[in-house]
Amino acid sequence: MPSFGGVHRDLQSIRLARWGRVVPTGEVIPYVVVDHEGRPVEPIQRFLRDFMGRGHSAGSVRSYAFDLHRWWRFLVAIDVSWDRATSDDVRDFVLWMGQADKQRRAPRTKSAGLAGQVNPITRKAYPGDRYSARTIRHSNAVLRCFYEYVIDVGQGPLINPVRRDRVRGRRANAHHNPLEPFRPEGRLRYNPKLPRQKPRAMPDERWNDLFAAMNSNRDRAILALAVSTAARASELLGIRGVDLDWGDQLVQVRRKGSGAMQWLPASAEAFVWLRLYLDELGKLSPGDPIWLTLRRRERTPDGLAHRPLTYDALRAVLRRANDALGTNWTMHDLRHTSALRMIRSHKLSLRDVQVILGHAHLTTTQIYLVEDDHEVLRKVRRYLADRAEPAAAPQPEPGGVGYDAADLAVLLGGDLK
């Protein structure tokens, strides 16, 4: 019987040690991965420098750093050097992530009983304790990109351990144009399948409840802008005073992916709340961010210190509202709600919605064409209610009005007797 190589590992017994961490630097490369002695991991540092030089944002650098840090911790646990990792090691890493619980610096407290459960009001699941399929796929993409870089510069293994499957039924690049570079074909070998997810619109009554739970004009203004412009939370938080066009009721945002500046129309209600908030805030310079928060631990001679509103602080605002309402809404739900409202109005084309959402490809916007199951159920209930109503009795048509004989005689030019 043929013998296959490889090491059989007990994946359930693997526990990642508290090795290294991701630290912010405040420099050009905003994040770096350090080892257990506090020294930067050189291969990761070189890769992140190159990654940042290709125009990626600080948030993307942070995300890639955490994925690479998790991979390094796994290699330490199985005692394999990063430049000797094989496809079997990547396979075991994916299998381990599929069954392992997330390691947290602090245990869950209030949310422990809600992990993975579906909220009865929003019909959305709470974040679970295990890694999702989307997280595993992102991790594989990061590792593939990392090893492509180190192989290209002449370091690391000779073959990328994150393999691609061949295209079934035909040879890869079978119809390749010799004037164009070769492109990788096939999915990553150990990518788990993604469950099909449909964007959900927040019902109007739920939106009213969430809006009423806001405690300040600032929070009401940012939610009203989010549900009318369909902008992402990070894009809204970057708005400055110069990015407001009060005459045409437009706001300018910097797109998350491309970094391009784009003007978006907002509702009149959103600008009303924005005016009320800015009147409370006082004088604002054109280059200053408009979303500010008070730091009660920091004081100035004039009172409490104002600091720009961060994404974590905005999440805290929604968390307090969700606790009061028993829901689990997020800022991205407002983006879905705005997009679905525009699609269902039948007044805007799909191309118009694509421009507002800032999607690079029309196929990304097409996910909003899929009808939500709850919307279908609502339409069927309305149909059944209409069928249950008794049909109104037909009203008799009014009798015909006779013609005057004298008029017909004049019209036909003769005597009708």
LUMKOL-273371 format. One record per residue (C-alpha): x, y, z. Coordinates in Angstrom, 3 decimals. Example, Ala and Ser with C-alpha at 12.3 -4.5 7.8 and 13.67 -1.06 7.14 Angstrom:
BEGIN
<u: 12.300; v: -4.500; w: 7.800> .
<u: 13.670; v: -1.060; w: 7.140> .
***
This chain:
BEGIN
<u: 0.000; v: 0.000; w: 0.000> .
<u: 1.474; v: 3.392; w: -0.929> .
<u: 2.528; v: 5.672; w: 1.904> .
<u: 1.603; v: 9.329; w: 1.929> .
<u: 3.788; v: 11.911; w: 3.620> .
<u: 2.680; v: 14.478; w: 6.119> .
<u: 2.200; v: 14.759; w: 9.839> .
<u: -1.011; v: 13.742; w: 11.570> .
<u: -1.866; v: 16.368; w: 14.173> .
<u: -4.471; v: 16.348; w: 16.901> .
<u: -6.008; v: 19.683; w: 15.935> .
<u: -8.423; v: 19.811; w: 18.872> .
<u: -5.544; v: 19.779; w: 21.332> .
<u: -3.733; v: 22.745; w: 19.751> .
<u: -3.873; v: 25.894; w: 21.871> .
<u: -2.209; v: 29.046; w: 20.598> .
<u: 0.194; v: 30.543; w: 23.101> .
<u: 0.246; v: 34.229; w: 24.020> .
<u: 3.074; v: 34.798; w: 21.572> .
<u: 3.691; v: 38.300; w: 20.246> .
<u: 1.109; v: 40.930; w: 19.480> .
<u: 0.081; v: 43.619; w: 16.991> .
<u: 1.090; v: 47.102; w: 18.121> .
<u: 0.406; v: 50.533; w: 16.587> .
<u: 3.508; v: 52.535; w: 15.736> .
<u: 2.267; v: 56.030; w: 14.894> .
<u: 4.685; v: 56.041; w: 11.957> .
<u: 4.379; v: 55.600; w: 8.196> .
<u: 3.727; v: 51.871; w: 8.695> .
<u: 0.896; v: 52.184; w: 11.224> .
<u: 1.024; v: 48.640; w: 12.662> .
<u: 3.728; v: 46.067; w: 13.242> .
<u: 3.787; v: 42.485; w: 14.555> .
<u: 6.275; v: 41.885; w: 17.377> .
<u: 7.417; v: 38.567; w: 18.822> .
<u: 7.374; v: 37.431; w: 22.453> .
<u: 10.456; v: 39.565; w: 23.161> .
<u: 8.953; v: 42.718; w: 21.658> .
<u: 11.064; v: 42.667; w: 18.486> .
<u: 9.381; v: 43.242; w: 15.091> .
<u: 8.932; v: 40.116; w: 13.003> .
<u: 11.142; v: 40.983; w: 10.048> .
<u: 9.317; v: 39.140; w: 7.195> .
<u: 5.966; v: 40.568; w: 8.230> .
<u: 7.409; v: 44.056; w: 8.653> .
<u: 8.877; v: 44.019; w: 5.126> .
<u: 5.624; v: 42.737; w: 3.678> .
<u: 3.506; v: 45.369; w: 5.449> .
<u: 5.868; v: 48.101; w: 4.258> .
<u: 5.436; v: 46.925; w: 0.676> .
<u: 1.689; v: 46.516; w: 1.222> .
<u: 1.402; v: 50.087; w: 2.515> .
<u: 3.501; v: 51.354; w: -0.378> .
<u: 0.975; v: 49.944; w: -2.828> .
<u: -1.609; v: 52.419; w: -1.584> .
<u: -3.573; v: 50.404; w: 0.958> .
<u: -5.171; v: 52.063; w: 3.953> .
<u: -4.103; v: 51.833; w: 7.578> .
<u: -7.179; v: 49.731; w: 8.347> .
<u: -6.153; v: 47.148; w: 5.750> .
<u: -2.628; v: 47.054; w: 7.206> .
<u: -4.102; v: 46.398; w: 10.649> .
<u: -6.324; v: 43.610; w: 9.331> .
<u: -3.442; v: 41.905; w: 7.502> .
<u: -1.210; v: 42.218; w: 10.555> .
<u: -3.708; v: 40.386; w: 12.781> .
<u: -4.139; v: 37.570; w: 10.245> .
<u: -0.382; v: 37.111; w: 9.927> .
<u: 0.020; v: 37.233; w: 13.696> .
<u: -2.513; v: 34.397; w: 14.069> .
<u: -0.632; v: 32.351; w: 11.441> .
<u: 2.685; v: 32.918; w: 13.227> .
<u: 1.185; v: 31.786; w: 16.524> .
<u: -0.078; v: 28.614; w: 14.860> .
<u: 3.388; v: 27.929; w: 13.415> .
<u: 4.896; v: 28.369; w: 16.875> .
<u: 2.347; v: 25.912; w: 18.305> .
<u: 3.158; v: 23.220; w: 15.701> .
<u: 6.905; v: 24.036; w: 15.729> .
<u: 7.243; v: 24.858; w: 12.020> .
<u: 9.301; v: 27.715; w: 10.600> .
<u: 7.404; v: 30.227; w: 8.456> .
<u: 9.673; v: 29.644; w: 5.442> .
<u: 9.207; v: 25.845; w: 5.618> .
<u: 5.425; v: 25.808; w: 5.792> .
<u: 3.703; v: 23.503; w: 3.337> .
<u: 0.232; v: 23.100; w: 1.917> .
<u: -0.475; v: 20.498; w: 4.618> .
<u: 0.257; v: 23.095; w: 7.296> .
<u: -2.182; v: 25.521; w: 5.669> .
<u: -4.784; v: 22.748; w: 5.495> .
<u: -4.363; v: 21.993; w: 9.203> .
<u: -4.560; v: 25.711; w: 9.988> .
<u: -7.879; v: 25.999; w: 8.151> .
<u: -9.227; v: 22.880; w: 9.892> .
<u: -8.102; v: 24.219; w: 13.254> .
<u: -9.811; v: 27.581; w: 12.665> .
<u: -13.004; v: 25.775; w: 11.680> .
<u: -13.334; v: 24.074; w: 15.080> .
<u: -11.449; v: 26.365; w: 17.492> .
<u: -12.967; v: 29.016; w: 19.715> .
<u: -11.711; v: 32.558; w: 19.401> .
<u: -9.153; v: 33.399; w: 22.024> .
<u: -10.059; v: 36.581; w: 23.871> .
<u: -8.019; v: 38.714; w: 26.215> .
<u: -11.083; v: 39.017; w: 28.439> .
<u: -13.908; v: 36.455; w: 28.717> .
<u: -17.411; v: 37.270; w: 27.561> .
<u: -19.702; v: 38.635; w: 30.251> .
<u: -23.197; v: 39.763; w: 29.318> .
<u: -23.013; v: 38.547; w: 25.715> .
<u: -21.886; v: 35.000; w: 26.598> .
<u: -25.386; v: 33.570; w: 26.366> .
<u: -26.133; v: 35.336; w: 23.071> .
<u: -23.161; v: 34.048; w: 21.038> .
<u: -24.425; v: 32.607; w: 17.772> .
<u: -28.100; v: 33.114; w: 18.701> .
<u: -30.618; v: 34.791; w: 16.403> .
<u: -32.221; v: 37.985; w: 17.659> .
<u: -36.029; v: 37.608; w: 17.535> .
<u: -36.569; v: 41.263; w: 16.593> .
<u: -33.910; v: 41.861; w: 13.936> .
<u: -33.713; v: 38.207; w: 12.728> .
<u: -29.910; v: 38.601; w: 12.752> .
<u: -27.440; v: 36.295; w: 14.443> .
<u: -25.093; v: 37.576; w: 17.126> .
<u: -21.336; v: 37.048; w: 16.547> .
<u: -20.337; v: 33.533; w: 17.505> .
<u: -17.395; v: 32.240; w: 19.491> .
<u: -15.830; v: 30.507; w: 16.482> .
<u: -14.197; v: 31.788; w: 13.331> .
<u: -16.645; v: 32.332; w: 10.487> .
<u: -16.126; v: 31.084; w: 6.944> .
<u: -15.573; v: 34.651; w: 5.782> .
<u: -12.785; v: 35.132; w: 8.351> .
<u: -11.064; v: 31.920; w: 7.210> .
<u: -11.269; v: 32.946; w: 3.554> .
<u: -9.802; v: 36.349; w: 4.354> .
<u: -6.990; v: 34.691; w: 6.287> .
<u: -6.181; v: 32.448; w: 3.309> .
<u: -6.109; v: 35.429; w: 0.980> .
<u: -3.716; v: 37.283; w: 3.305> .
<u: -1.364; v: 34.285; w: 3.543> .
<u: -1.454; v: 33.823; w: -0.221> .
<u: -0.545; v: 37.480; w: -0.735> .
<u: 2.232; v: 37.314; w: 1.872> .
<u: 3.910; v: 34.243; w: 0.390> .
<u: 3.603; v: 35.639; w: -3.135> .
<u: 5.587; v: 38.656; w: -1.946> .
<u: 8.362; v: 36.744; w: -0.161> .
<u: 8.734; v: 34.313; w: -3.082> .
<u: 8.906; v: 37.224; w: -5.514> .
<u: 11.774; v: 38.842; w: -3.553> .
<u: 13.646; v: 35.541; w: -3.376> .
<u: 12.856; v: 34.510; w: 0.206> .
<u: 10.606; v: 31.943; w: 1.800> .
<u: 9.598; v: 28.591; w: 0.278> .
<u: 9.917; v: 27.799; w: -3.410> .
<u: 6.192; v: 27.066; w: -3.765> .
<u: 3.357; v: 29.056; w: -2.263> .
<u: 1.823; v: 26.871; w: 0.474> .
<u: -1.593; v: 28.453; w: -0.117> .
<u: -2.421; v: 26.482; w: -3.261> .
<u: -5.035; v: 27.082; w: -5.930> .
<u: -7.240; v: 24.364; w: -7.373> .
<u: -7.023; v: 23.777; w: -11.080> .
<u: -9.962; v: 24.816; w: -13.214> .
<u: -12.063; v: 21.734; w: -13.833> .
<u: -12.566; v: 20.607; w: -17.398> .
<u: -9.850; v: 22.713; w: -18.980> .
<u: -6.277; v: 23.750; w: -18.618> .
<u: -5.517; v: 26.944; w: -16.699> .
<u: -4.995; v: 29.929; w: -19.026> .
<u: -5.984; v: 27.742; w: -21.979> .
<u: -7.077; v: 30.771; w: -24.019> .
<u: -4.383; v: 33.104; w: -22.792> .
<u: -3.590; v: 36.189; w: -24.873> .
<u: 0.205; v: 36.265; w: -25.324> .
<u: 0.128; v: 40.073; w: -25.128> .
<u: -1.292; v: 39.981; w: -21.596> .
<u: 0.254; v: 38.635; w: -18.367> .
<u: -0.847; v: 35.308; w: -16.949> .
<u: -3.585; v: 35.539; w: -14.334> .
<u: -4.178; v: 33.034; w: -11.542> .
<u: -7.240; v: 30.887; w: -12.088> .
<u: -9.158; v: 28.675; w: -9.705> .
<u: -10.257; v: 29.149; w: -6.114> .
<u: -7.955; v: 28.763; w: -3.151> .
<u: -7.859; v: 25.086; w: -2.289> .
<u: -8.894; v: 25.206; w: 1.356> .
<u: -11.421; v: 28.023; w: 1.211> .
<u: -14.665; v: 27.056; w: 2.984> .
<u: -17.929; v: 27.717; w: 1.223> .
<u: -19.768; v: 30.888; w: 2.155> .
<u: -23.414; v: 30.711; w: 3.134> .
<u: -25.554; v: 32.822; w: 0.855> .
<u: -26.461; v: 35.987; w: 2.704> .
<u: -29.112; v: 38.441; w: 1.639> .
<u: -29.043; v: 42.125; w: 2.568> .
<u: -31.870; v: 43.040; w: 4.888> .
<u: -33.709; v: 46.311; w: 5.106> .
<u: -34.600; v: 47.672; w: 8.512> .
<u: -38.401; v: 47.993; w: 8.681> .
<u: -39.681; v: 51.530; w: 9.084> .
<u: -41.072; v: 50.865; w: 12.562> .
<u: -37.720; v: 49.456; w: 13.714> .
<u: -35.917; v: 52.441; w: 12.249> .
<u: -38.228; v: 54.761; w: 14.188> .
<u: -37.480; v: 52.874; w: 17.404> .
<u: -33.718; v: 53.051; w: 16.835> .
<u: -33.832; v: 56.740; w: 15.963> .
<u: -35.931; v: 57.504; w: 19.052> .
<u: -33.330; v: 55.734; w: 21.228> .
<u: -30.650; v: 58.295; w: 20.321> .
<u: -29.841; v: 60.677; w: 23.178> .
<u: -28.284; v: 63.611; w: 21.304> .
<u: -28.675; v: 65.606; w: 18.120> .
<u: -25.226; v: 64.419; w: 17.049> .
<u: -26.307; v: 60.782; w: 17.116> .
<u: -29.594; v: 61.580; w: 15.374> .
<u: -27.745; v: 63.514; w: 12.667> .
<u: -25.220; v: 60.780; w: 11.890> .
<u: -27.921; v: 58.099; w: 11.738> .
<u: -30.103; v: 60.245; w: 9.478> .
<u: -27.132; v: 60.823; w: 7.166> .
<u: -26.297; v: 57.111; w: 7.141> .
<u: -29.799; v: 55.987; w: 6.174> .
<u: -30.164; v: 58.646; w: 3.448> .
<u: -26.688; v: 58.584; w: 1.847> .
<u: -25.898; v: 54.834; w: 2.219> .
<u: -22.351; v: 55.811; w: 3.205> .
<u: -20.220; v: 53.552; w: 5.364> .
<u: -19.554; v: 54.476; w: 8.980> .
<u: -15.852; v: 55.117; w: 8.337> .
<u: -16.752; v: 57.405; w: 5.433> .
<u: -19.215; v: 59.418; w: 7.511> .
<u: -16.742; v: 59.833; w: 10.370> .
<u: -14.282; v: 61.501; w: 7.991> .
<u: -16.621; v: 64.361; w: 7.037> .
<u: -15.244; v: 67.855; w: 7.702> .
<u: -16.899; v: 71.226; w: 7.680> .
<u: -15.826; v: 71.879; w: 4.091> .
<u: -17.549; v: 68.663; w: 2.998> .
<u: -21.046; v: 70.051; w: 3.580> .
<u: -22.988; v: 71.733; w: 0.772> .
<u: -25.966; v: 73.301; w: 2.516> .
<u: -27.495; v: 74.772; w: -0.652> .
<u: -27.772; v: 71.509; w: -2.585> .
<u: -27.910; v: 69.328; w: 0.546> .
<u: -24.828; v: 67.281; w: -0.360> .
<u: -22.105; v: 65.708; w: 1.759> .
<u: -18.673; v: 64.724; w: 0.490> .
<u: -17.085; v: 61.468; w: 1.647> .
<u: -13.828; v: 59.698; w: 0.932> .
<u: -14.565; v: 56.253; w: -0.435> .
<u: -13.204; v: 53.347; w: 1.563> .
<u: -11.763; v: 51.355; w: -1.331> .
<u: -10.539; v: 53.849; w: -3.909> .
<u: -9.987; v: 56.825; w: -1.602> .
<u: -11.766; v: 59.066; w: -4.127> .
<u: -13.860; v: 61.996; w: -2.929> .
<u: -17.548; v: 61.780; w: -3.847> .
<u: -20.547; v: 64.020; w: -3.222> .
<u: -23.686; v: 62.247; w: -2.003> .
<u: -27.209; v: 63.665; w: -1.692> .
<u: -28.760; v: 63.591; w: 1.764> .
<u: -32.318; v: 64.053; w: 2.946> .
<u: -33.658; v: 67.374; w: 4.176> .
<u: -34.381; v: 65.762; w: 7.566> .
<u: -30.719; v: 64.787; w: 7.924> .
<u: -29.615; v: 68.371; w: 7.327> .
<u: -32.133; v: 69.620; w: 9.904> .
<u: -30.611; v: 67.401; w: 12.580> .
<u: -27.145; v: 68.327; w: 11.390> .
<u: -27.944; v: 72.043; w: 11.788> .
<u: -29.299; v: 71.480; w: 15.299> .
<u: -26.152; v: 69.574; w: 16.257> .
<u: -23.747; v: 72.144; w: 14.809> .
<u: -25.612; v: 74.970; w: 16.557> .
<u: -24.949; v: 73.218; w: 19.863> .
<u: -21.319; v: 72.613; w: 18.914> .
<u: -20.524; v: 76.234; w: 18.176> .
<u: -18.013; v: 77.637; w: 15.721> .
<u: -16.449; v: 75.077; w: 13.409> .
<u: -13.521; v: 75.647; w: 11.067> .
<u: -13.848; v: 74.309; w: 7.490> .
<u: -11.028; v: 71.803; w: 7.956> .
<u: -12.214; v: 70.440; w: 11.311> .
<u: -14.103; v: 67.129; w: 11.628> .
<u: -17.768; v: 67.710; w: 12.390> .
<u: -18.298; v: 64.667; w: 14.636> .
<u: -16.880; v: 65.379; w: 18.082> .
<u: -17.267; v: 63.840; w: 21.503> .
<u: -16.519; v: 65.060; w: 25.001> .
<u: -13.757; v: 63.376; w: 26.961> .
<u: -14.780; v: 63.589; w: 30.593> .
<u: -11.310; v: 62.577; w: 31.717> .
<u: -9.740; v: 65.458; w: 29.826> .
<u: -10.425; v: 69.063; w: 30.720> .
<u: -9.338; v: 72.384; w: 29.309> .
<u: -9.593; v: 75.852; w: 30.880> .
<u: -12.875; v: 76.267; w: 28.980> .
<u: -14.386; v: 72.980; w: 30.165> .
<u: -14.445; v: 69.419; w: 28.832> .
<u: -12.161; v: 68.604; w: 25.915> .
<u: -13.623; v: 67.797; w: 22.484> .
<u: -12.084; v: 64.936; w: 20.538> .
<u: -13.020; v: 63.457; w: 17.136> .
<u: -15.643; v: 60.730; w: 17.298> .
<u: -14.022; v: 57.351; w: 16.650> .
<u: -15.517; v: 54.180; w: 15.236> .
<u: -15.374; v: 52.470; w: 18.642> .
<u: -17.238; v: 55.386; w: 20.222> .
<u: -19.915; v: 55.187; w: 17.519> .
<u: -20.279; v: 51.459; w: 18.160> .
<u: -20.759; v: 52.257; w: 21.839> .
<u: -23.645; v: 54.581; w: 20.905> .
<u: -25.372; v: 51.761; w: 19.008> .
<u: -24.586; v: 49.270; w: 21.756> .
<u: -26.426; v: 51.389; w: 24.335> .
<u: -29.416; v: 51.711; w: 21.996> .
<u: -29.420; v: 47.976; w: 21.258> .
<u: -29.354; v: 47.161; w: 24.964> .
<u: -32.401; v: 49.350; w: 25.494> .
<u: -34.313; v: 47.928; w: 22.511> .
<u: -33.184; v: 44.301; w: 22.748> .
<u: -31.766; v: 44.417; w: 19.200> .
<u: -28.392; v: 44.003; w: 17.501> .
<u: -28.400; v: 46.620; w: 14.740> .
<u: -25.142; v: 47.869; w: 13.232> .
<u: -24.224; v: 50.889; w: 11.148> .
<u: -23.893; v: 48.663; w: 8.083> .
<u: -27.570; v: 47.723; w: 8.443> .
<u: -28.374; v: 51.357; w: 7.693> .
<u: -26.358; v: 51.132; w: 4.467> .
<u: -28.326; v: 48.027; w: 3.424> .
<u: -31.576; v: 49.736; w: 4.363> .
<u: -30.795; v: 52.786; w: 2.256> .
<u: -29.770; v: 50.688; w: -0.753> .
<u: -32.885; v: 48.509; w: -0.608> .
<u: -35.119; v: 51.549; w: -0.242> .
<u: -33.627; v: 53.042; w: -3.393> .
<u: -33.975; v: 49.770; w: -5.325> .
<u: -37.589; v: 49.191; w: -4.277> .
<u: -38.673; v: 52.731; w: -5.087> .
<u: -38.320; v: 51.919; w: -8.825> .
<u: -37.317; v: 55.551; w: -9.379> .
<u: -33.595; v: 54.876; w: -9.647> .
<u: -31.802; v: 52.526; w: -11.994> .
<u: -29.374; v: 49.900; w: -10.780> .
<u: -26.569; v: 51.992; w: -12.232> .
<u: -27.714; v: 54.984; w: -10.151> .
<u: -27.646; v: 52.908; w: -6.975> .
<u: -24.181; v: 51.604; w: -7.893> .
<u: -22.840; v: 55.158; w: -8.092> .
<u: -24.346; v: 56.108; w: -4.720> .
<u: -22.993; v: 52.973; w: -3.018> .
<u: -19.546; v: 53.443; w: -4.564> .
<u: -19.326; v: 49.903; w: -5.951> .
<u: -16.635; v: 49.316; w: -8.546> .
<u: -18.624; v: 46.569; w: -10.281> .
<u: -22.325; v: 46.358; w: -11.069> .
<u: -22.397; v: 42.727; w: -9.997> .
<u: -21.755; v: 43.846; w: -6.409> .
<u: -24.871; v: 46.032; w: -6.499> .
<u: -26.979; v: 43.223; w: -7.945> .
<u: -27.159; v: 41.499; w: -4.555> .
<u: -29.804; v: 44.073; w: -3.639> .
<u: -32.052; v: 42.765; w: -6.432> .
<u: -32.594; v: 39.520; w: -4.525> .
<u: -35.894; v: 39.808; w: -2.720> .
<u: -35.713; v: 39.534; w: 1.045> .
<u: -37.638; v: 36.585; w: 2.486> .
<u: -39.343; v: 38.820; w: 5.052> .
<u: -40.453; v: 41.211; w: 2.288> .
<u: -41.898; v: 38.283; w: 0.328> .
<u: -43.785; v: 37.073; w: 3.419> .
<u: -45.138; v: 40.580; w: 3.947> .
<u: -46.423; v: 40.704; w: 0.367> .
<u: -48.026; v: 37.254; w: 0.643> .
<u: -49.802; v: 38.230; w: 3.876> .
<u: -51.135; v: 41.335; w: 2.146> .
<u: -52.304; v: 39.175; w: -0.770> .
<u: -54.090; v: 36.733; w: 1.539> .
<u: -55.734; v: 39.584; w: 3.414> .
<u: -57.046; v: 41.007; w: 0.154> .
<u: -58.409; v: 37.590; w: -0.830> .
<u: -60.191; v: 37.265; w: 2.508> .
<u: -62.097; v: 40.537; w: 2.092> .
<u: -65.576; v: 40.005; w: 0.580> .
<u: -65.860; v: 41.278; w: -2.949> .
<u: -67.979; v: 44.395; w: -3.291> .
<u: -71.338; v: 43.883; w: -5.009> .
<u: -71.252; v: 45.173; w: -8.583> .
<u: -73.102; v: 48.423; w: -9.015> .
<u: -75.684; v: 48.564; w: -11.828> .
<u: -74.637; v: 50.687; w: -14.734> .
<u: -76.679; v: 53.826; w: -15.243> .
<u: -79.299; v: 53.539; w: -17.941> .
<u: -78.688; v: 55.004; w: -21.369> .
<u: -79.870; v: 58.521; w: -22.080> .
<u: -82.342; v: 58.726; w: -24.956> .
<u: -81.865; v: 60.928; w: -27.987> .
<u: -84.217; v: 63.754; w: -28.917> .
<u: -86.031; v: 63.012; w: -32.206> .
<u: -85.843; v: 66.645; w: -33.328> .
<u: -82.062; v: 66.649; w: -32.881> .
<u: -81.689; v: 63.466; w: -34.904> .
<u: -83.866; v: 64.920; w: -37.650> .
<u: -81.620; v: 67.920; w: -37.938> .
<u: -78.492; v: 65.730; w: -37.852> .
<u: -79.703; v: 63.187; w: -40.458> .
<u: -81.538; v: 65.734; w: -42.578> .
<u: -84.982; v: 64.132; w: -42.723> .
<u: -88.164; v: 63.198; w: -40.901> .
<u: -87.750; v: 60.196; w: -38.579> .
<u: -91.487; v: 59.338; w: -38.456> .
***
